[in-house]
């Protein structure tokens, strides 16, 4: 049974945005799913101006299926330029909808992306 991915999922899988690592990242979040073997790492660079902390840059590394790579890429796009509070509110449905939807069996990838971003924000806040 072949999965039907949206054009946007295919685009973000074949041409991911923000792939890589941020050296001296402000925060790093890593999640893995032992059932499917997907692993995601989200890196954020936070900039503080006048007491407002915003995500200046976000990158990812992912090992997994097309949905894992596409959701990792999309969440970095959604997080860039947002305050930490705004970024913390990005949910799995926001990621999936931004990609034009995901097959139900792949929604866990969207959840992993959300957890990785929240983990990076938490890591940043713990280091402060």
C-alpha positions, -999 to +999 in steps of 0.1 A: +000+000+000+015+033-011+011+064+010-004+094-006+016+125+004+007+160-006+028+180-030+041+201-001+052+170+018+070+158-013+086+193-018+098+195+018+112+159+017+130+163-017+141+199-010+142+203+028+147+238+042+170+245+072+187+211+072+219+211+092+232+219+126+236+253+144+270+255+161+267+269+196+229+265+194+209+283+221+188+251+225+187+216+211+158+191+213+161+155+203+133+129+200+132+094+186+105+068+180+117+033+188+089+017+168+096+033+134+132+043+140+128+080+132+151+104+150+148+142+149+171+169+163+160+205+163+185+234+169+174+269+177+193+302+179+176+327+201+181+364+199+170+387+227+160+423+220+144+446+246+135+416+268+118+398+239+133+364+230+128+353+194+140+324+174+164+339+150+173+306+133+163+270+134+178+239+117+172+202+119+188+168+114+165+139+108+168+102+101+136+086+089+109+085+064+097+113+040+072+125+066+099+127+093+121+149+071+092+171+058+078+177+093+112+186+107+118+210+079+084+226+082+086+231+120+118+250+116+101+272+090+072+278+113+094+286+143+117+311+127+110+347+137+086+337+165+089+345+201+096+315+224+060+317+236+046+317+201+069+289+190+059+268+221+023+269+208+031+253+174+013+220+175+013+189+155-018+199+136-002+232+126+027+213+112+005+188+093-018+215+080+011+236+068+022+205+048-012+201+032-020+171+055-004+139+064-017+103+062-030+093+097-003+066+100+023+094+097+009+119+122+034+107+148+061+125+127+043+158+132+041+150+169+078+142+170+086+175+153+065+194+179+082+176+208+117+183+193+110+220+190+095+222+225+126+202+237+149+228+221+131+256+238+131+239+271+168+232+267+174+269+261+154+279+291+172+255+313+206+268+302+197+305+310 
